[in-house]
């Protein structure tokens, strides 16, 4: 099933909307704050190796947050594209938070190792804040450097596109 979904993503029909940068004051702002600022909300995280972290540690960077689980075929299908995008981005400007919702971290860890993914993976250490609380996965939230929600996409998408990469880079300036 995941292989078929990955093939569908390759068609380009499920491209994610690129996050937009605030325009000059003469133009309407293209950023729609769908969940408000993320950083005022405390989002405690745990890394794969059990260390504690917080989303607010990434303030000042564009943050690509993807909620996923190893048992979710659409999540698994979009991961190659996310990993390819991760490898192309400047880690000083854009941070990736792959937020696993697996109840058993060992299953997520095994899947990541099998696939050779190197992006940072976290687990929630508490309830998800409103910008990240979703009824479906995969779900992706892009945060601007100030913590505002710049874009949100619920469902499977292809993120490894030149347009999406350029939009992240523009947002990071």
N, C-alpha and C positions, 0 to 999 in steps of 0.2 A: 504494500500500500504506500509506504514512504517513497519507494522508488518511483511509482507512478506520480505521486504528488510532486516529487523533485522534477520530473519530466514536465509536468504542467507549469511549474515555476519557470522552467527554462524557456517556455514559449513567450515570456514577457507580459503575459496578461495580468499577472498579479504583482505589479510593481507598487511599492509603497510610495505614498506621497512624500516628497522631499520636505524637510523642515525649512521654514522660511526665516530669514533674518529680518529684524525690525527695519522698516523703511524710514526714510527721512520724515520729518514732521509734516511735510506738505502732502505726503501720500498716506493712505490708510495702512495701518499696521497689519501685515499678513499673518502674524502669529496669533493664533487663537488659543488662549489659556484654557485648555479643556479641563484641567484639574487644579489650576492654581499653581503657586510656587511649591516645589517639592522639598526644598531645603528646610523651611520652617518645620516640616514634619520630621520627626525623628524616625529614621528607617534603619534600625539595627540589622546588621548582616553578619553571617558567619562564612568564612572562606572554606574551600574544600579541605584545607588542612586544619580546620577548627579554630582559626584566629578570628577575633571579633573585629568588625569594621562598621562604618556608618556611611551612608550615602553622602552625607554632608562633607565627608573627607574629600570629595571630588569637586566641590564648589570651585568655580573658576574655569572648569572645562565643560565642553559639550559632553553630555552623558547619554549613551545609547543603552537603554535598559530593556532587556527582553525577558519576559516571563515565559517559561517553558517547562516541560517535564519529559523524561526519557520514554514514558509510555504514550506520548502524544505524537501520532504520525505526522501531522502538519508541522509540529515543532521541529521534529527530526528532519523533515524535508527542507525547511528553510535554513537550517544550520550551516550547510556548506557555503551558502551565499553570505551569511553573517560572518563566518570565519574568514572568507576571502576579503570582505570589506575591512574587518578588524586588522588584517595583515597589511592593508594599504594605508591605514590612517596613522597620523602622528600621535603617539601616546601622550605627548606633552599637551596636546590640545583636545583630544577626544578620548574619553574613557568608555570602556565597555563593561556593563554589568549584566552578565548572563545569570538571571535569577531563577534557580531551579525550584520548582514546587514539588519535587519528588519527596515522598515521605521517608524513603530510604536513600540517604545520600550515597551509599555504596553503589546503588543501581545507576545513578547519574554519573558517578565517577567512572564506573566500568564502561558506560557508553561513550563518554568523552575520551577515555584512553583508547578504546577500540577505533574510534574515528580519527584520533590524532589531533583533536582540537586543543588550542593553546590559549584561547581567550580566558579572561578571569571569570570564574564561576562562584556564585554566592548562594546562600540559602537564607531565607528570611528568619530573623531571630525574634520576631514578634509580628503583630498584625500589620498588614500592608496599609500604607497611607493612601488616601483617596486617589491621587493620580495613578497609583499602581494597582488598586483593587479592581480586578476585572472578573467578569463572569465567564470569560472564555480565554483559552490559550491556543496558540501563541498570541501574545500581546506585546507590543513594543511602544515605549514612551521615549521620546527624545527631549532631553532637557537642555536649555540654553545655559551658557556659563553662569547666569544669575539665578538659575534654578527654576525659571519659568518653563512650563510645558510648551515646547515649540511644535511638536507633532505627536500624534498617537495613531497607532494602527492596530486594530483588533483583527486577528486572523492571520493566515499564512501570507507571506509576501517575499518578493525578491528584493533584497537590499543592496546587492552588489551590482549597482548600475553607475555609470559615470555621473548621471544627474544627481543621484542620492549622495554620492561621495562629494561632489562639488558643493552641494547644499550644506553638508556637515562642515566642510572646510570653511565655507562662507560664514556660517553661524559661529564658528570658532574664532573668527577674527576679532 
